[in-house]
């Protein structure tokens, strides 16, 4: 990582402060800035983080309510927006958060014109589509965090049932970060073993019905957390920090993020999560990702769902 690497997190709410905290304790960036229009809240979050910086290494944490704190950023993670309420779908957030994003992007681009932008605010896929159109940024430089967290949830659930480390599970959620997302079961493995061939006590551990139930649990996981505590924040903070690291360390890591796709899997002009190589230049979809026919059909259905929402927001 460059000694001058800078991350700005936009939004000092539960998600934004968790992104900053995760990035600080993981050493994701040398400089971390927190920006929010609420000065007292932002100052308090920055102060709380700064007080613990002694225990996290040599990073620097700054912030404020003036967008100039984002100047010179290498990566900007956008979390600002209305938070999801219990029982509310991500798509229902779209109109309010689209207005916030529309106001934010010109200001951020003025002070951080060379940054890579990662959209976490929900519905992140639709907002990425609208922000890409209004900003004119190339697709690799503005993308949603997408199903990176969903894929982690999926791997955790499979690992828990199989009794293996999560790092030994190779499975991904793709499509919308939300109700139409899908698991790529056709290529999912535990170690090198296809998931339907994994056995326990000599018998297959997973049936197709089990996998469908797991995918539904993963899809609805955020709603479960929101009902219990009001917001999801720790896991999205960690997954966002992981994306930042892949960019700032030029890792060429494969992560399921969501740039606007052009000619990938027969899709064009829609932001959907697919496996992408994430490096210092941004996110680059892997066109060779295998899909079973029914999975590809569901991916296109997910795209159509997001297109309809984006069309309504464009008016």
Secondary structure, DSSP 4 states (H G I P E B T S, - for coil): --TT-EEEEE--SHHHHHHHHHHHHHT--SEEEEE-S-HHHHHHHHHHHHHTGGGT-S-EEEEESSGGGGTT-SEEEE--SPPPPTT--TGGGHHHHHHHHHHHHHHHHHH-TT-EEEE-SSSHHHHHHHHHHHH---GGGEEE-TTHHHHHHHHHHHHHHHTS-GGGEE--EEB-SSTT-EE-GGG-EETTEEGGG-EETTEES--HHHHHHHHHHHHHHHHHHHHHHS---HHHHHHHHHHHHHHHTT--EEEEEEEEEEEETTEEEEE-BEEEEEETTEEEE-TT----HHHHHHHHHHHHHHHHHHHHHH-
